[in-house]
Amino acid sequence: MIIFIIFILAFFIMVFRDPLWGVLFYIASTILRFQDYIPSLSSLRIPLFIMICTLIIMLVKGKMRSKFDNKLKYLLLFVGLCCLSSIFSGQSFSKLFNFFLPKFFLSFMIYQVIDTEEQIKNFLVVFYLLLFYLAAMLFHSYYVGSNYFYYWIYERPYGRGFMEDPNELSLWMNSGFIFSIIFVMMFSKKIIHRCFFLGGGLLSGFGTVLCNSRSGMIGFILGTGLIYTISEKKHKIIVLILLAVMTAGILSHAGSRFWYRMDMIDGRDTSGKIEGSASERLNSWKNGIDLLFENPFFGVGALNIMNHNFRVTYDGLLEGRVLHSGVIEVMAENGILGSLLWYLMILLSIKDLLIYRFIKDVDGHHNMRMGSIIFLCCCAPLFVNSVFLSNQYNIFLFVLFGFSSAIKKYYLTIIHEL
């Protein structure tokens, strides 16, 4: 009890000094879900408590800006449309409200609290440490056995409570790898820092292979390829060396897994037949497109796809299934209006991150440039993952919305000061 009180006091002190820490505590509590593993805390809604306290402190400190970024206006409108769809779909309004509103406020808080180079750096470092922890725990569970964070079924890792699907887990492993590569090049010239980030890249890359996810493999390749493409000429040889070293380390430990999944990337097994999971995806995608044509304006309702897409189980019963594609599921659930808003927000996020092209390190805005490049490269595995997995409302995407808006706001502030 005393430790818990000390933690609460430390939380309030840190958040009152800089509300950014409240945002980071919220992200950490949502991803790590430590309240699920500590019996005395299992009944507490810790992420919600952290979010409400942070918002109150932001209000007291005058961190709330009356002017919204356009992307956040579209996001709020999207949340409103999702809640409105409950009228047509028979969904519970409170369920949709409770699901989407915290995600909107996450993007909103990130946008509001990031104002300086130091805050960008702190955000990137803490976010990277979370990714490093996820990879380290996966590595531990593979060599030591299932732990409180992961368990294994048919040699694939599943998260307890969060990232239950190995395909979704591969997205976070890919992101950790991208963070590591760019941190090695841009974060610090100290050898100890670069060795740490190199080790984190090896863990994350190895974690991608352990997930046995084909979308993860594709995202890994495209993400690292994007790093090479947007790197400056003087850094391209460094990128190639880093990729060669890390890839060699990964394949030396998990080469057979990697090539086995790559051989099946077209959806066919080793005998050349269409694999069961690939066949199910194709059928689900067709059903999703049919649902969009049947409900073109508002869709079938957010979070409601499993009441409209079914498969027959081995027992002959009908079972609700997701569409295995966030891209199609957004359209089927939200119709033309909602999906246009959703994809507009994604395009605006990419546009905001492309600001890195106009930022020079010599101008003293190194962290803004580094953060823009990192999240831009993370878009590759994120969107590949969305094509093959129904994770369209992934928390990573809402972090992307908020961070890209914050980068744009900070950049415009600098331009106005010149």
Backbone hydrogen bonds, N-H to C=O, Kabsch-Sander energy under -0.5 kcal/mol:
donor,donor_aa,acceptor,acceptor_aa,energy
5,I,1,M,-2.2
6,I,2,I,-2.4
7,F,3,I,-2.3
8,I,4,F,-2.2
9,L,5,I,-2.4
10,A,6,I,-2.6
11,F,7,F,-2.5
12,F,8,I,-2.3
13,I,9,L,-2.2
14,M,10,A,-2.5
15,V,11,F,-2.7
16,F,12,F,-2.2
17,R,13,I,-1.7
18,D,14,M,-2.2
21,W,18,D,-2.1
22,G,19,P,-0.8
23,V,19,P,-1.5
24,L,20,L,-2.3
25,F,21,W,-2.6
26,Y,22,G,-2.1
27,I,23,V,-2.4
28,A,24,L,-2.5
29,S,25,F,-2.6
30,T,26,Y,-2.0
31,I,27,I,-2.5
32,L,28,A,-3.0
33,R,28,A,-0.5
33,R,29,S,-1.0
36,D,33,R,-1.9
37,Y,34,F,-1.2
38,I,34,F,-0.7
41,L,38,I,-2.4
42,S,38,I,-0.7
42,S,39,P,-1.0
44,L,41,L,-1.8
46,I,44,L,-1.3
49,F,45,R,-2.2
50,I,46,I,-2.7
51,M,47,P,-2.4
52,I,48,L,-2.6
53,C,49,F,-2.4
54,T,50,I,-2.3
55,L,51,M,-2.5
56,I,52,I,-2.2
57,I,53,C,-2.3
58,M,54,T,-2.6
59,L,55,L,-2.2
60,V,56,I,-2.4
61,K,57,I,-2.5
62,G,59,L,-0.9
63,K,58,M,-3.4
64,M,58,M,-0.6
65,R,63,K,-0.6
68,F,66,S,-0.6
72,L,69,D,-0.5
73,K,69,D,-1.8
74,Y,70,N,-2.3
75,L,71,K,-2.1
76,L,72,L,-2.5
77,L,73,K,-2.2
78,F,74,Y,-2.5
79,V,75,L,-2.4
80,G,76,L,-2.2
81,L,77,L,-2.4
82,C,78,F,-2.4
83,C,79,V,-2.3
84,L,80,G,-2.4
85,S,81,L,-2.0
86,S,83,C,-1.1
87,I,84,L,-1.8
88,F,84,L,-0.5
88,F,85,S,-0.5
89,S,85,S,-2.6
90,G,86,S,-1.4
96,L,92,S,-1.8
97,F,93,F,-2.7
98,N,94,S,-2.7
99,F,95,K,-1.5
100,F,96,L,-2.7
101,L,97,F,-2.1
103,K,99,F,-0.5
104,F,100,F,-2.3
105,F,101,L,-2.5
106,L,102,P,-1.9
107,S,103,K,-1.8
108,F,104,F,-2.6
109,M,105,F,-2.9
110,I,106,L,-2.2
111,Y,107,S,-2.1
112,Q,108,F,-2.0
113,V,109,M,-2.5
114,I,110,I,-1.4
115,D,113,V,-0.8
120,I,116,T,-1.9
121,K,117,E,-2.4
122,N,118,E,-2.6
123,F,119,Q,-2.4
124,L,120,I,-2.4
125,V,121,K,-2.6
126,V,122,N,-2.4
127,F,123,F,-2.3
128,Y,124,L,-2.3
129,L,125,V,-2.4
130,L,126,V,-1.9
131,L,127,F,-1.9
132,F,128,Y,-2.9
133,Y,129,L,-2.3
134,L,130,L,-2.2
135,A,131,L,-2.1
136,A,132,F,-2.8
137,M,133,Y,-2.6
138,L,134,L,-1.6
139,F,135,A,-2.4
140,H,136,A,-2.4
141,S,137,M,-2.5
142,Y,138,L,-1.7
143,Y,139,F,-1.8
144,V,140,H,-3.0
145,G,140,H,-0.8
147,N,150,Y,-1.4
151,Y,158,Y,-2.1
153,I,156,R,-2.3
156,R,153,I,-1.1
158,Y,151,Y,-2.9
159,G,163,M,-1.5
160,R,149,F,-1.9
161,G,159,G,-0.9
169,L,165,D,-2.2
170,S,166,P,-1.9
171,L,167,N,-0.8
171,L,168,E,-0.7
172,W,168,E,-1.1
173,M,169,L,-1.9
174,N,170,S,-2.8
175,S,171,L,-2.2
176,G,172,W,-2.1
177,F,173,M,-2.0
178,I,174,N,-2.3
179,F,175,S,-2.8
180,S,176,G,-2.1
181,I,177,F,-2.3
182,I,178,I,-2.2
183,F,179,F,-2.6
184,V,180,S,-2.4
185,M,181,I,-1.5
186,M,182,I,-2.8
187,F,183,F,-2.0
188,S,183,F,-0.8
194,R,190,K,-2.1
195,C,191,I,-2.5
196,F,192,I,-1.8
197,F,193,H,-2.4
198,L,194,R,-2.3
199,G,195,C,-2.3
200,G,196,F,-2.2
201,G,197,F,-2.2
202,L,198,L,-1.9
203,L,199,G,-2.3
204,S,200,G,-2.5
205,G,201,G,-2.7
206,F,202,L,-2.4
207,G,203,L,-2.3
208,T,204,S,-2.0
209,V,205,G,-1.5
210,L,206,F,-2.2
211,C,207,G,-1.4
212,N,209,V,-1.6
213,S,208,T,-0.7
214,R,212,N,-0.5
217,M,213,S,-1.9
218,I,214,R,-2.4
219,G,215,S,-2.7
220,F,216,G,-2.3
221,I,217,M,-2.1
222,L,218,I,-2.7
223,G,219,G,-2.7
224,T,220,F,-2.1
225,G,221,I,-2.1
226,L,222,L,-2.2
227,I,223,G,-1.7
228,Y,224,T,-1.9
229,T,225,G,-2.2
230,I,226,L,-2.3
231,S,227,I,-0.9
235,H,232,E,-1.5
236,K,232,E,-1.1
236,K,233,K,-0.6
237,I,233,K,-0.6
239,V,235,H,-2.6
240,L,236,K,-2.4
241,I,237,I,-2.1
242,L,238,I,-2.7
243,L,239,V,-2.8
244,A,240,L,-2.4
245,V,241,I,-2.7
246,M,242,L,-2.8
247,T,243,L,-2.8
248,A,244,A,-2.2
249,G,245,V,-2.1
250,I,246,M,-2.5
251,L,247,T,-2.9
252,S,248,A,-1.9
253,H,249,G,-0.7
253,H,250,I,-0.9
254,A,250,I,-2.2
255,G,251,L,-1.6
258,F,254,A,-2.1
259,W,255,G,-2.6
260,Y,256,S,-1.8
261,R,257,R,-2.1
262,M,258,F,-2.1
263,D,259,W,-2.0
264,M,260,Y,-0.6
264,M,261,R,-0.6
265,I,262,M,-1.4
267,G,264,M,-1.9
269,D,273,K,-2.6
272,G,269,D,-1.9
275,E,267,G,-3.4
279,S,275,E,-2.6
280,E,276,G,-2.4
281,R,277,S,-1.9
282,L,278,A,-2.2
283,N,279,S,-2.1
284,S,280,E,-2.4
285,W,281,R,-2.8
286,K,282,L,-1.9
287,N,283,N,-2.2
288,G,284,S,-2.4
289,I,285,W,-2.2
290,D,286,K,-2.2
291,L,287,N,-2.3
292,L,288,G,-1.8
293,F,289,I,-1.8
294,E,290,D,-1.7
295,N,291,L,-1.9
299,G,295,N,-1.3
300,V,332,A,-2.2
301,G,298,F,-0.5
301,G,333,E,-2.3
304,N,301,G,-1.7
307,N,304,N,-1.5
308,H,305,I,-2.0
309,N,305,I,-1.6
311,R,319,E,-1.8
313,T,311,R,-0.5
313,T,317,L,-3.1
316,G,313,T,-1.9
319,E,311,R,-2.6
321,R,309,N,-2.8
326,G,386,S,-2.2
326,G,389,L,-1.7
327,V,386,S,-1.4
329,E,325,S,-2.7
330,V,326,G,-2.3
331,M,327,V,-1.0
332,A,328,I,-2.7
333,E,329,E,-2.7
334,N,330,V,-2.4
335,G,331,M,-2.0
336,I,296,P,-3.3
337,L,297,F,-1.1
338,G,297,F,-0.5
338,G,334,N,-1.5
339,S,335,G,-2.0
340,L,336,I,-2.1
341,L,337,L,-1.7
342,W,338,G,-2.3
343,Y,339,S,-2.6
344,L,340,L,-1.9
345,M,341,L,-2.0
346,I,342,W,-1.6
347,L,343,Y,-2.3
348,L,344,L,-2.4
349,S,345,M,-1.9
350,I,346,I,-2.1
351,K,347,L,-2.4
352,D,348,L,-2.4
353,L,349,S,-2.1
354,L,350,I,-1.6
355,I,352,D,-1.3
356,Y,353,L,-1.7
357,R,354,L,-1.8
358,F,355,I,-2.5
359,I,356,Y,-1.2
360,K,358,F,-0.5
363,D,360,K,-1.9
364,G,361,D,-1.9
365,H,360,K,-0.7
369,R,365,H,-1.8
370,M,366,H,-2.6
371,G,367,N,-2.9
372,S,368,M,-2.1
373,I,369,R,-2.1
374,I,370,M,-2.4
375,F,371,G,-2.3
376,L,372,S,-1.9
377,C,373,I,-2.3
378,C,374,I,-2.0
379,C,375,F,-0.8
379,C,376,L,-0.7
380,A,377,C,-1.1
382,L,378,C,-1.8
383,F,379,C,-2.6
384,V,380,A,-2.1
385,N,381,P,-2.5
386,S,382,L,-1.5
387,V,383,F,-1.3
388,F,384,V,-1.2
389,L,385,N,-1.1
391,N,389,L,-1.9
394,N,391,N,-1.7
397,L,394,N,-1.0
398,F,394,N,-1.0
399,V,395,I,-2.0
400,L,396,F,-2.2
401,F,397,L,-2.3
402,G,398,F,-2.1
403,F,399,V,-3.0
404,S,400,L,-2.5
405,S,401,F,-1.7
406,A,402,G,-2.1
407,I,403,F,-2.4
408,K,404,S,-2.0
409,K,405,S,-2.5
410,Y,406,A,-2.6
411,Y,407,I,-2.5
412,L,408,K,-2.6
413,T,409,K,-2.0
414,I,410,Y,-2.0
415,I,411,Y,-2.4
416,H,412,L,-2.1
417,E,413,T,-1.3
418,L,414,I,-1.0
418,L,415,I,-0.6
